[in-house]
């Protein structure tokens, strides 16, 4: 088993199967085992998906300003003072 994280299969939306037309069997839609996840509904992330997830995580972390303990205490003190009014 790999140490890569697993995601819900986007091909079958986690169902493990897809609906396909198979004219050689007859008219209508048939449930066919998903080839991307082999019918499990979950699959390992690809290299591109891992890279994209890492980039999103880095962007999220960079967009949040760091808050020092002094700033948190000051904000809490101000909020407490406003509640007393």
PyMOL Python script that loads the backbone (N, CA, C, O; Angstrom):
from pymol import cmd

cmd.read_pdbstr("""\
ATOM      1  N   UNK A   1       0.839  -1.174   0.000  1.00  0.00           N
ATOM      2  CA  UNK A   1       0.000   0.000   0.000  1.00  0.00           C
ATOM      3  C   UNK A   1       0.889   1.244   0.000  1.00  0.00           C
ATOM      4  O   UNK A   1       1.909   1.288   0.688  1.00  0.00           O
ATOM      5  N   UNK A   2       0.510   2.207  -0.741  1.00  0.00           N
ATOM      6  CA  UNK A   2       1.284   3.434  -0.881  1.00  0.00           C
ATOM      7  C   UNK A   2       0.962   4.408   0.246  1.00  0.00           C
ATOM      8  O   UNK A   2      -0.075   4.306   0.901  1.00  0.00           O
ATOM      9  N   UNK A   3       1.879   5.357   0.456  1.00  0.00           N
ATOM     10  CA  UNK A   3       1.645   6.370   1.486  1.00  0.00           C
ATOM     11  C   UNK A   3       0.981   7.618   0.910  1.00  0.00           C
ATOM     12  O   UNK A   3       0.860   8.632   1.597  1.00  0.00           O
ATOM     13  N   UNK A   4       0.557   7.546  -0.332  1.00  0.00           N
ATOM     14  CA  UNK A   4      -0.141   8.682  -0.940  1.00  0.00           C
ATOM     15  C   UNK A   4      -1.553   8.796  -0.383  1.00  0.00           C
ATOM     16  O   UNK A   4      -2.197   7.784  -0.109  1.00  0.00           O
ATOM     17  N   UNK A   5      -2.037  10.027  -0.214  1.00  0.00           N
ATOM     18  CA  UNK A   5      -3.422  10.178   0.251  1.00  0.00           C
ATOM     19  C   UNK A   5      -4.408   9.746  -0.832  1.00  0.00           C
ATOM     20  O   UNK A   5      -4.124   9.827  -2.027  1.00  0.00           O
ATOM     21  N   UNK A   6      -5.571   9.285  -0.381  1.00  0.00           N
ATOM     22  CA  UNK A   6      -6.611   8.869  -1.319  1.00  0.00           C
ATOM     23  C   UNK A   6      -7.691   9.938  -1.404  1.00  0.00           C
ATOM     24  O   UNK A   6      -7.953  10.662  -0.444  1.00  0.00           O
ATOM     25  N   UNK A   7      -8.307  10.018  -2.572  1.00  0.00           N
ATOM     26  CA  UNK A   7      -9.413  10.945  -2.787  1.00  0.00           C
ATOM     27  C   UNK A   7     -10.594  10.171  -3.351  1.00  0.00           C
ATOM     28  O   UNK A   7     -10.446   9.066  -3.872  1.00  0.00           O
ATOM     29  N   UNK A   8     -11.765  10.776  -3.234  1.00  0.00           N
ATOM     30  CA  UNK A   8     -12.942  10.176  -3.858  1.00  0.00           C
ATOM     31  C   UNK A   8     -12.752  10.268  -5.366  1.00  0.00           C
ATOM     32  O   UNK A   8     -12.376  11.319  -5.885  1.00  0.00           O
ATOM     33  N   UNK A   9     -13.005   9.196  -6.054  1.00  0.00           N
ATOM     34  CA  UNK A   9     -12.776   9.134  -7.495  1.00  0.00           C
ATOM     35  C   UNK A   9     -13.675  10.135  -8.223  1.00  0.00           C
ATOM     36  O   UNK A   9     -14.899  10.046  -8.125  1.00  0.00           O
ATOM     37  N   UNK A  10     -13.078  11.096  -8.958  1.00  0.00           N
ATOM     38  CA  UNK A  10     -13.895  12.067  -9.679  1.00  0.00           C
ATOM     39  C   UNK A  10     -14.572  11.481 -10.922  1.00  0.00           C
ATOM     40  O   UNK A  10     -15.543  12.048 -11.423  1.00  0.00           O
ATOM     41  N   UNK A  11     -14.074  10.370 -11.411  1.00  0.00           N
ATOM     42  CA  UNK A  11     -14.657   9.758 -12.600  1.00  0.00           C
ATOM     43  C   UNK A  11     -16.035   9.174 -12.302  1.00  0.00           C
ATOM     44  O   UNK A  11     -16.971   9.343 -13.083  1.00  0.00           O
ATOM     45  N   UNK A  12     -16.150   8.486 -11.164  1.00  0.00           N
ATOM     46  CA  UNK A  12     -17.421   7.831 -10.820  1.00  0.00           C
ATOM     47  C   UNK A  12     -18.107   8.487  -9.624  1.00  0.00           C
ATOM     48  O   UNK A  12     -19.122   7.981  -9.145  1.00  0.00           O
ATOM     49  N   UNK A  13     -17.573   9.596  -9.137  1.00  0.00           N
ATOM     50  CA  UNK A  13     -18.122  10.307  -7.969  1.00  0.00           C
ATOM     51  C   UNK A  13     -18.204   9.413  -6.739  1.00  0.00           C
ATOM     52  O   UNK A  13     -19.129   9.543  -5.937  1.00  0.00           O
ATOM     53  N   UNK A  14     -17.251   8.516  -6.588  1.00  0.00           N
ATOM     54  CA  UNK A  14     -17.192   7.659  -5.412  1.00  0.00           C
ATOM     55  C   UNK A  14     -18.116   6.461  -5.443  1.00  0.00           C
ATOM     56  O   UNK A  14     -18.195   5.722  -4.461  1.00  0.00           O
ATOM     57  N   UNK A  15     -18.819   6.249  -6.544  1.00  0.00           N
ATOM     58  CA  UNK A  15     -19.757   5.128  -6.633  1.00  0.00           C
ATOM     59  C   UNK A  15     -19.081   3.801  -6.959  1.00  0.00           C
ATOM     60  O   UNK A  15     -19.574   2.740  -6.576  1.00  0.00           O
ATOM     61  N   UNK A  16     -17.956   3.858  -7.665  1.00  0.00           N
ATOM     62  CA  UNK A  16     -17.285   2.630  -8.091  1.00  0.00           C
ATOM     63  C   UNK A  16     -17.749   2.140  -9.448  1.00  0.00           C
ATOM     64  O   UNK A  16     -17.227   1.151  -9.963  1.00  0.00           O
ATOM     65  N   UNK A  17     -18.722   2.819 -10.030  1.00  0.00           N
ATOM     66  CA  UNK A  17     -19.224   2.436 -11.346  1.00  0.00           C
ATOM     67  C   UNK A  17     -19.672   3.684 -12.104  1.00  0.00           C
ATOM     68  O   UNK A  17     -19.941   4.729 -11.512  1.00  0.00           O
ATOM     69  N   UNK A  18     -19.745   3.549 -13.412  1.00  0.00           N
ATOM     70  CA  UNK A  18     -20.250   4.617 -14.269  1.00  0.00           C
ATOM     71  C   UNK A  18     -21.349   4.039 -15.148  1.00  0.00           C
ATOM     72  O   UNK A  18     -21.422   2.829 -15.361  1.00  0.00           O
ATOM     73  N   UNK A  19     -22.193   4.913 -15.649  1.00  0.00           N
ATOM     74  CA  UNK A  19     -23.246   4.472 -16.569  1.00  0.00           C
ATOM     75  C   UNK A  19     -22.764   4.688 -17.997  1.00  0.00           C
ATOM     76  O   UNK A  19     -22.331   5.782 -18.359  1.00  0.00           O
ATOM     77  N   UNK A  20     -22.843   3.647 -18.792  1.00  0.00           N
ATOM     78  CA  UNK A  20     -22.406   3.728 -20.184  1.00  0.00           C
ATOM     79  C   UNK A  20     -23.411   3.014 -21.069  1.00  0.00           C
ATOM     80  O   UNK A  20     -24.086   2.072 -20.654  1.00  0.00           O
ATOM     81  N   UNK A  21     -23.485   3.492 -22.294  1.00  0.00           N
ATOM     82  CA  UNK A  21     -24.309   2.813 -23.295  1.00  0.00           C
ATOM     83  C   UNK A  21     -23.459   1.715 -23.929  1.00  0.00           C
ATOM     84  O   UNK A  21     -22.300   1.933 -24.284  1.00  0.00           O
ATOM     85  N   UNK A  22     -24.047   0.552 -24.062  1.00  0.00           N
ATOM     86  CA  UNK A  22     -23.343  -0.574 -24.676  1.00  0.00           C
ATOM     87  C   UNK A  22     -24.264  -1.163 -25.735  1.00  0.00           C
ATOM     88  O   UNK A  22     -25.097  -2.022 -25.446  1.00  0.00           O
ATOM     89  N   UNK A  23     -24.104  -0.695 -26.944  1.00  0.00           N
ATOM     90  CA  UNK A  23     -25.019  -1.078 -28.021  1.00  0.00           C
ATOM     91  C   UNK A  23     -24.962  -2.571 -28.336  1.00  0.00           C
ATOM     92  O   UNK A  23     -25.946  -3.138 -28.811  1.00  0.00           O
ATOM     93  N   UNK A  24     -23.837  -3.206 -28.080  1.00  0.00           N
ATOM     94  CA  UNK A  24     -23.742  -4.637 -28.405  1.00  0.00           C
ATOM     95  C   UNK A  24     -24.572  -5.497 -27.448  1.00  0.00           C
ATOM     96  O   UNK A  24     -24.919  -6.632 -27.776  1.00  0.00           O
ATOM     97  N   UNK A  25     -24.894  -4.958 -26.261  1.00  0.00           N
ATOM     98  CA  UNK A  25     -25.729  -5.689 -25.301  1.00  0.00           C
ATOM     99  C   UNK A  25     -27.200  -5.392 -25.539  1.00  0.00           C
ATOM    100  O   UNK A  25     -28.045  -6.281 -25.441  1.00  0.00           O
ATOM    101  N   UNK A  26     -27.499  -4.140 -25.853  1.00  0.00           N
ATOM    102  CA  UNK A  26     -28.882  -3.740 -26.066  1.00  0.00           C
ATOM    103  C   UNK A  26     -29.047  -2.279 -25.693  1.00  0.00           C
ATOM    104  O   UNK A  26     -28.130  -1.646 -25.171  1.00  0.00           O
ATOM    105  N   UNK A  27     -30.224  -1.760 -25.966  1.00  0.00           N
ATOM    106  CA  UNK A  27     -30.477  -0.351 -25.686  1.00  0.00           C
ATOM    107  C   UNK A  27     -30.505  -0.111 -24.180  1.00  0.00           C
ATOM    108  O   UNK A  27     -30.875  -0.993 -23.405  1.00  0.00           O
ATOM    109  N   UNK A  28     -30.105   1.101 -23.778  1.00  0.00           N
ATOM    110  CA  UNK A  28     -30.161   1.482 -22.369  1.00  0.00           C
ATOM    111  C   UNK A  28     -28.786   1.767 -21.798  1.00  0.00           C
ATOM    112  O   UNK A  28     -27.766   1.643 -22.476  1.00  0.00           O
ATOM    113  N   UNK A  29     -28.788   2.153 -20.533  1.00  0.00           N
ATOM    114  CA  UNK A  29     -27.554   2.439 -19.814  1.00  0.00           C
ATOM    115  C   UNK A  29     -27.209   1.267 -18.905  1.00  0.00           C
ATOM    116  O   UNK A  29     -28.089   0.653 -18.302  1.00  0.00           O
ATOM    117  N   UNK A  30     -25.928   0.968 -18.817  1.00  0.00           N
ATOM    118  CA  UNK A  30     -25.473  -0.142 -17.997  1.00  0.00           C
ATOM    119  C   UNK A  30     -24.413   0.351 -17.021  1.00  0.00           C
ATOM    120  O   UNK A  30     -23.608   1.223 -17.348  1.00  0.00           O
ATOM    121  N   UNK A  31     -24.424  -0.224 -15.810  1.00  0.00           N
ATOM    122  CA  UNK A  31     -23.421   0.111 -14.813  1.00  0.00           C
ATOM    123  C   UNK A  31     -22.150  -0.662 -15.127  1.00  0.00           C
ATOM    124  O   UNK A  31     -22.143  -1.892 -15.169  1.00  0.00           O
ATOM    125  N   UNK A  32     -21.068   0.092 -15.347  1.00  0.00           N
ATOM    126  CA  UNK A  32     -19.789  -0.506 -15.686  1.00  0.00           C
ATOM    127  C   UNK A  32     -18.791  -0.130 -14.600  1.00  0.00           C
ATOM    128  O   UNK A  32     -18.754   1.023 -14.168  1.00  0.00           O
ATOM    129  N   UNK A  33     -17.985  -1.084 -14.155  1.00  0.00           N
ATOM    130  CA  UNK A  33     -16.984  -0.818 -13.124  1.00  0.00           C
ATOM    131  C   UNK A  33     -16.053   0.294 -13.585  1.00  0.00           C
ATOM    132  O   UNK A  33     -15.556   0.278 -14.711  1.00  0.00           O
ATOM    133  N   UNK A  34     -15.824   1.259 -12.702  1.00  0.00           N
ATOM    134  CA  UNK A  34     -14.960   2.398 -13.013  1.00  0.00           C
ATOM    135  C   UNK A  34     -13.520   1.914 -13.176  1.00  0.00           C
ATOM    136  O   UNK A  34     -12.993   1.213 -12.313  1.00  0.00           O
ATOM    137  N   UNK A  35     -12.896   2.288 -14.274  1.00  0.00           N
ATOM    138  CA  UNK A  35     -11.522   1.860 -14.526  1.00  0.00           C
ATOM    139  C   UNK A  35     -10.506   2.705 -13.772  1.00  0.00           C
ATOM    140  O   UNK A  35      -9.378   2.261 -13.560  1.00  0.00           O
ATOM    141  N   UNK A  36     -10.883   3.912 -13.362  1.00  0.00           N
ATOM    142  CA  UNK A  36      -9.945   4.784 -12.649  1.00  0.00           C
ATOM    143  C   UNK A  36      -9.692   4.291 -11.226  1.00  0.00           C
ATOM    144  O   UNK A  36      -8.572   4.389 -10.725  1.00  0.00           O
ATOM    145  N   UNK A  37     -10.730   3.761 -10.573  1.00  0.00           N
ATOM    146  CA  UNK A  37     -10.590   3.318  -9.175  1.00  0.00           C
ATOM    147  C   UNK A  37     -10.803   1.813  -9.012  1.00  0.00           C
ATOM    148  O   UNK A  37     -10.775   1.308  -7.889  1.00  0.00           O
ATOM    149  N   UNK A  38     -11.010   1.107 -10.090  1.00  0.00           N
ATOM    150  CA  UNK A  38     -11.251  -0.343 -10.077  1.00  0.00           C
ATOM    151  C   UNK A  38     -12.452  -0.732  -9.225  1.00  0.00           C
ATOM    152  O   UNK A  38     -12.458  -1.785  -8.588  1.00  0.00           O
ATOM    153  N   UNK A  39     -13.462   0.119  -9.220  1.00  0.00           N
ATOM    154  CA  UNK A  39     -14.695  -0.202  -8.520  1.00  0.00           C
ATOM    155  C   UNK A  39     -14.697   0.089  -7.033  1.00  0.00           C
ATOM    156  O   UNK A  39     -15.661  -0.251  -6.347  1.00  0.00           O
ATOM    157  N   UNK A  40     -13.640   0.712  -6.510  1.00  0.00           N
ATOM    158  CA  UNK A  40     -13.561   0.993  -5.076  1.00  0.00           C
ATOM    159  C   UNK A  40     -14.200   2.324  -4.698  1.00  0.00           C
ATOM    160  O   UNK A  40     -14.665   2.481  -3.569  1.00  0.00           O
ATOM    161  N   UNK A  41     -14.233   3.282  -5.614  1.00  0.00           N
ATOM    162  CA  UNK A  41     -14.790   4.605  -5.319  1.00  0.00           C
ATOM    163  C   UNK A  41     -13.751   5.583  -4.810  1.00  0.00           C
ATOM    164  O   UNK A  41     -13.994   6.790  -4.787  1.00  0.00           O
ATOM    165  N   UNK A  42     -12.596   5.079  -4.401  1.00  0.00           N
ATOM    166  CA  UNK A  42     -11.492   5.918  -3.929  1.00  0.00           C
ATOM    167  C   UNK A  42     -10.241   5.522  -4.692  1.00  0.00           C
ATOM    168  O   UNK A  42     -10.074   4.364  -5.076  1.00  0.00           O
ATOM    169  N   UNK A  43      -9.366   6.492  -4.907  1.00  0.00           N
ATOM    170  CA  UNK A  43      -8.106   6.185  -5.578  1.00  0.00           C
ATOM    171  C   UNK A  43      -7.014   7.101  -5.051  1.00  0.00           C
ATOM    172  O   UNK A  43      -7.297   8.126  -4.431  1.00  0.00           O
ATOM    173  N   UNK A  44      -5.766   6.728  -5.298  1.00  0.00           N
ATOM    174  CA  UNK A  44      -4.638   7.541  -4.862  1.00  0.00           C
ATOM    175  C   UNK A  44      -4.552   8.809  -5.703  1.00  0.00           C
ATOM    176  O   UNK A  44      -4.918   8.812  -6.878  1.00  0.00           O
ATOM    177  N   UNK A  45      -4.070   9.872  -5.095  1.00  0.00           N
ATOM    178  CA  UNK A  45      -3.903  11.135  -5.816  1.00  0.00           C
ATOM    179  C   UNK A  45      -2.774  10.992  -6.833  1.00  0.00           C
ATOM    180  O   UNK A  45      -1.776  10.320  -6.571  1.00  0.00           O
ATOM    181  N   UNK A  46      -2.934  11.623  -7.983  1.00  0.00           N
ATOM    182  CA  UNK A  46      -1.882  11.632  -8.990  1.00  0.00           C
ATOM    183  C   UNK A  46      -0.847  12.684  -8.609  1.00  0.00           C
ATOM    184  O   UNK A  46      -1.075  13.489  -7.707  1.00  0.00           O
ATOM    185  N   UNK A  47       0.292  12.673  -9.300  1.00  0.00           N
ATOM    186  CA  UNK A  47       1.336  13.665  -9.028  1.00  0.00           C
ATOM    187  C   UNK A  47       0.820  15.083  -9.242  1.00  0.00           C
ATOM    188  O   UNK A  47       1.118  15.980  -8.454  1.00  0.00           O
ATOM    189  N   UNK A  48       0.047  15.289 -10.306  1.00  0.00           N
ATOM    190  CA  UNK A  48      -0.500  16.619 -10.581  1.00  0.00           C
ATOM    191  C   UNK A  48      -1.453  17.063  -9.476  1.00  0.00           C
ATOM    192  O   UNK A  48      -1.436  18.226  -9.073  1.00  0.00           O
ATOM    193  N   UNK A  49      -2.282  16.143  -8.984  1.00  0.00           N
ATOM    194  CA  UNK A  49      -3.213  16.487  -7.902  1.00  0.00           C
ATOM    195  C   UNK A  49      -2.471  16.794  -6.607  1.00  0.00           C
ATOM    196  O   UNK A  49      -2.862  17.695  -5.865  1.00  0.00           O
ATOM    197  N   UNK A  50      -1.393  16.044  -6.332  1.00  0.00           N
ATOM    198  CA  UNK A  50      -0.587  16.324  -5.142  1.00  0.00           C
ATOM    199  C   UNK A  50       0.063  17.699  -5.236  1.00  0.00           C
ATOM    200  O   UNK A  50       0.074  18.450  -4.260  1.00  0.00           O
ATOM    201  N   UNK A  51       0.606  18.034  -6.410  1.00  0.00           N
ATOM    202  CA  UNK A  51       1.231  19.344  -6.606  1.00  0.00           C
ATOM    203  C   UNK A  51       0.213  20.464  -6.446  1.00  0.00           C
ATOM    204  O   UNK A  51       0.498  21.477  -5.807  1.00  0.00           O
ATOM    205  N   UNK A  52      -0.967  20.288  -7.022  1.00  0.00           N
ATOM    206  CA  UNK A  52      -2.010  21.314  -6.918  1.00  0.00           C
ATOM    207  C   UNK A  52      -2.458  21.486  -5.468  1.00  0.00           C
ATOM    208  O   UNK A  52      -2.687  22.610  -5.021  1.00  0.00           O
ATOM    209  N   UNK A  53      -2.585  20.384  -4.732  1.00  0.00           N
ATOM    210  CA  UNK A  53      -2.991  20.468  -3.325  1.00  0.00           C
ATOM    211  C   UNK A  53      -1.924  21.174  -2.497  1.00  0.00           C
ATOM    212  O   UNK A  53      -2.248  21.961  -1.608  1.00  0.00           O
ATOM    213  N   UNK A  54      -0.655  20.898  -2.785  1.00  0.00           N
ATOM    214  CA  UNK A  54       0.433  21.563  -2.061  1.00  0.00           C
ATOM    215  C   UNK A  54       0.451  23.059  -2.363  1.00  0.00           C
ATOM    216  O   UNK A  54       0.676  23.871  -1.465  1.00  0.00           O
ATOM    217  N   UNK A  55       0.216  23.423  -3.615  1.00  0.00           N
ATOM    218  CA  UNK A  55       0.169  24.847  -3.979  1.00  0.00           C
ATOM    219  C   UNK A  55      -0.984  25.551  -3.280  1.00  0.00           C
ATOM    220  O   UNK A  55      -0.813  26.655  -2.764  1.00  0.00           O
ATOM    221  N   UNK A  56      -2.163  24.922  -3.259  1.00  0.00           N
ATOM    222  CA  UNK A  56      -3.319  25.520  -2.572  1.00  0.00           C
ATOM    223  C   UNK A  56      -3.042  25.701  -1.086  1.00  0.00           C
ATOM    224  O   UNK A  56      -3.396  26.724  -0.500  1.00  0.00           O
ATOM    225  N   UNK A  57      -2.406  24.703  -0.481  1.00  0.00           N
ATOM    226  CA  UNK A  57      -2.106  24.788   0.944  1.00  0.00           C
ATOM    227  C   UNK A  57      -1.100  25.910   1.205  1.00  0.00           C
ATOM    228  O   UNK A  57      -1.235  26.643   2.185  1.00  0.00           O
ATOM    229  N   UNK A  58      -0.099  26.051   0.344  1.00  0.00           N
ATOM    230  CA  UNK A  58       0.886  27.121   0.507  1.00  0.00           C
ATOM    231  C   UNK A  58       0.238  28.487   0.325  1.00  0.00           C
ATOM    232  O   UNK A  58       0.552  29.423   1.061  1.00  0.00           O
ATOM    233  N   UNK A  59      -0.670  28.614  -0.653  1.00  0.00           N
ATOM    234  CA  UNK A  59      -1.368  29.883  -0.866  1.00  0.00           C
ATOM    235  C   UNK A  59      -2.247  30.231   0.329  1.00  0.00           C
ATOM    236  O   UNK A  59      -2.302  31.387   0.747  1.00  0.00           O
ATOM    237  N   UNK A  60      -2.935  29.231   0.877  1.00  0.00           N
ATOM    238  CA  UNK A  60      -3.783  29.473   2.046  1.00  0.00           C
ATOM    239  C   UNK A  60      -2.953  29.920   3.238  1.00  0.00           C
ATOM    240  O   UNK A  60      -3.342  30.836   3.963  1.00  0.00           O
ATOM    241  N   UNK A  61      -1.812  29.277   3.440  1.00  0.00           N
ATOM    242  CA  UNK A  61      -0.960  29.629   4.573  1.00  0.00           C
ATOM    243  C   UNK A  61      -0.348  31.013   4.386  1.00  0.00           C
ATOM    244  O   UNK A  61      -0.178  31.752   5.355  1.00  0.00           O
ATOM    245  N   UNK A  62      -0.019  31.366   3.148  1.00  0.00           N
ATOM    246  CA  UNK A  62       0.600  32.668   2.890  1.00  0.00           C
ATOM    247  C   UNK A  62      -0.407  33.802   2.994  1.00  0.00           C
ATOM    248  O   UNK A  62      -0.030  34.937   3.288  1.00  0.00           O
ATOM    249  N   UNK A  63      -1.665  33.516   2.760  1.00  0.00           N
ATOM    250  CA  UNK A  63      -2.663  34.580   2.764  1.00  0.00           C
ATOM    251  C   UNK A  63      -3.129  34.934   4.173  1.00  0.00           C
ATOM    252  O   UNK A  63      -3.720  35.994   4.377  1.00  0.00           O
ATOM    253  N   UNK A  64      -2.876  34.070   5.137  1.00  0.00           N
ATOM    254  CA  UNK A  64      -3.291  34.350   6.505  1.00  0.00           C
ATOM    255  C   UNK A  64      -2.180  35.109   7.228  1.00  0.00           C
ATOM    256  O   UNK A  64      -1.058  34.613   7.332  1.00  0.00           O
ATOM    257  N   UNK A  65      -2.484  36.304   7.725  1.00  0.00           N
ATOM    258  CA  UNK A  65      -1.448  37.046   8.439  1.00  0.00           C
ATOM    259  C   UNK A  65      -1.163  36.391   9.790  1.00  0.00           C
ATOM    260  O   UNK A  65      -2.068  35.881  10.451  1.00  0.00           O
ATOM    261  N   UNK A  66       0.088  36.415  10.180  1.00  0.00           N
ATOM    262  CA  UNK A  66       0.457  35.863  11.466  1.00  0.00           C
ATOM    263  C   UNK A  66       0.003  36.802  12.569  1.00  0.00           C
ATOM    264  O   UNK A  66       0.129  38.020  12.446  1.00  0.00           O
ATOM    265  N   UNK A  67      -0.518  36.247  13.630  1.00  0.00           N
ATOM    266  CA  UNK A  67      -1.001  37.035  14.755  1.00  0.00           C
ATOM    267  C   UNK A  67      -0.164  36.657  15.976  1.00  0.00           C
ATOM    268  O   UNK A  67      -0.078  35.485  16.342  1.00  0.00           O
ATOM    269  N   UNK A  68       0.443  37.653  16.593  1.00  0.00           N
ATOM    270  CA  UNK A  68       1.254  37.390  17.776  1.00  0.00           C
ATOM    271  C   UNK A  68       0.356  37.255  18.999  1.00  0.00           C
ATOM    272  O   UNK A  68      -0.817  37.628  18.966  1.00  0.00           O
ATOM    273  N   UNK A  69       0.909  36.728  20.062  1.00  0.00           N
ATOM    274  CA  UNK A  69       0.149  36.585  21.308  1.00  0.00           C
ATOM    275  C   UNK A  69      -0.248  37.956  21.846  1.00  0.00           C
ATOM    276  O   UNK A  69      -1.346  38.120  22.377  1.00  0.00           O
ATOM    277  N   UNK A  70       0.638  38.938  21.712  1.00  0.00           N
ATOM    278  CA  UNK A  70       0.305  40.290  22.180  1.00  0.00           C
ATOM    279  C   UNK A  70      -0.912  40.842  21.439  1.00  0.00           C
ATOM    280  O   UNK A  70      -1.783  41.468  22.042  1.00  0.00           O
ATOM    281  N   UNK A  71      -0.964  40.605  20.125  1.00  0.00           N
ATOM    282  CA  UNK A  71      -2.111  41.080  19.344  1.00  0.00           C
ATOM    283  C   UNK A  71      -3.397  40.367  19.762  1.00  0.00           C
ATOM    284  O   UNK A  71      -4.453  40.993  19.842  1.00  0.00           O
ATOM    285  N   UNK A  72      -3.315  39.074  20.026  1.00  0.00           N
ATOM    286  CA  UNK A  72      -4.501  38.337  20.463  1.00  0.00           C
ATOM    287  C   UNK A  72      -4.986  38.831  21.821  1.00  0.00           C
ATOM    288  O   UNK A  72      -6.187  38.992  22.038  1.00  0.00           O
ATOM    289  N   UNK A  73      -4.034  39.073  22.742  1.00  0.00           N
ATOM    290  CA  UNK A  73      -4.420  39.574  24.065  1.00  0.00           C
ATOM    291  C   UNK A  73      -5.030  40.964  23.960  1.00  0.00           C
ATOM    292  O   UNK A  73      -6.027  41.261  24.618  1.00  0.00           O
ATOM    293  N   UNK A  74      -4.438  41.806  23.143  1.00  0.00           N
ATOM    294  CA  UNK A  74      -4.947  43.170  22.972  1.00  0.00           C
ATOM    295  C   UNK A  74      -6.369  43.134  22.389  1.00  0.00           C
ATOM    296  O   UNK A  74      -7.253  43.849  22.861  1.00  0.00           O
ATOM    297  N   UNK A  75      -6.583  42.300  21.364  1.00  0.00           N
ATOM    298  CA  UNK A  75      -7.906  42.181  20.750  1.00  0.00           C
ATOM    299  C   UNK A  75      -8.927  41.669  21.759  1.00  0.00           C
ATOM    300  O   UNK A  75     -10.046  42.177  21.824  1.00  0.00           O
ATOM    301  N   UNK A  76      -8.547  40.670  22.541  1.00  0.00           N
ATOM    302  CA  UNK A  76      -9.457  40.135  23.556  1.00  0.00           C
ATOM    303  C   UNK A  76      -9.778  41.193  24.606  1.00  0.00           C
ATOM    304  O   UNK A  76     -10.922  41.307  25.045  1.00  0.00           O
ATOM    305  N   UNK A  77      -8.770  41.968  25.010  1.00  0.00           N
ATOM    306  CA  UNK A  77      -8.987  43.017  26.010  1.00  0.00           C
ATOM    307  C   UNK A  77      -9.954  44.077  25.484  1.00  0.00           C
ATOM    308  O   UNK A  77     -10.853  44.518  26.200  1.00  0.00           O
ATOM    309  N   UNK A  78      -9.760  44.484  24.210  1.00  0.00           N
ATOM    310  CA  UNK A  78     -10.639  45.489  23.603  1.00  0.00           C
ATOM    311  C   UNK A  78     -12.068  44.951  23.525  1.00  0.00           C
ATOM    312  O   UNK A  78     -13.014  45.671  23.845  1.00  0.00           O
ATOM    313  N   UNK A  79     -12.234  43.705  23.107  1.00  0.00           N
ATOM    314  CA  UNK A  79     -13.577  43.116  23.031  1.00  0.00           C
ATOM    315  C   UNK A  79     -14.225  43.039  24.408  1.00  0.00           C
ATOM    316  O   UNK A  79     -15.424  43.280  24.551  1.00  0.00           O
ATOM    317  N   UNK A  80     -13.440  42.708  25.406  1.00  0.00           N
ATOM    318  CA  UNK A  80     -13.972  42.627  26.767  1.00  0.00           C
ATOM    319  C   UNK A  80     -14.414  44.003  27.252  1.00  0.00           C
ATOM    320  O   UNK A  80     -15.448  44.132  27.909  1.00  0.00           O
ATOM    321  N   UNK A  81     -13.632  45.031  26.927  1.00  0.00           N
ATOM    322  CA  UNK A  81     -13.982  46.388  27.336  1.00  0.00           C
ATOM    323  C   UNK A  81     -15.253  46.861  26.637  1.00  0.00           C
ATOM    324  O   UNK A  81     -16.074  47.554  27.237  1.00  0.00           O
ATOM    325  N   UNK A  82     -15.414  46.488  25.370  1.00  0.00           N
ATOM    326  CA  UNK A  82     -16.615  46.882  24.632  1.00  0.00           C
ATOM    327  C   UNK A  82     -17.855  46.194  25.194  1.00  0.00           C
ATOM    328  O   UNK A  82     -18.942  46.773  25.175  1.00  0.00           O
ATOM    329  N   UNK A  83     -17.711  44.979  25.689  1.00  0.00           N
ATOM    330  CA  UNK A  83     -18.851  44.265  26.264  1.00  0.00           C
ATOM    331  C   UNK A  83     -19.301  44.893  27.581  1.00  0.00           C
ATOM    332  O   UNK A  83     -20.469  44.787  27.954  1.00  0.00           O
ATOM    333  N   UNK A  84     -18.394  45.535  28.270  1.00  0.00           N
ATOM    334  CA  UNK A  84     -18.717  46.143  29.558  1.00  0.00           C
ATOM    335  C   UNK A  84     -19.505  47.434  29.397  1.00  0.00           C
ATOM    336  O   UNK A  84     -20.142  47.887  30.348  1.00  0.00           O
ATOM    337  N   UNK A  85     -19.473  48.025  28.231  1.00  0.00           N
ATOM    338  CA  UNK A  85     -20.165  49.300  28.014  1.00  0.00           C
ATOM    339  C   UNK A  85     -21.641  49.140  28.020  1.00  0.00           C
ATOM    340  O   UNK A  85     -22.369  50.119  27.851  1.00  0.00           O
TER     341      UNK A  85
END
""", "prot")
cmd.dss("prot")
cmd.show_as("cartoon", "prot")
cmd.util.cbc("prot")
cmd.orient("prot")
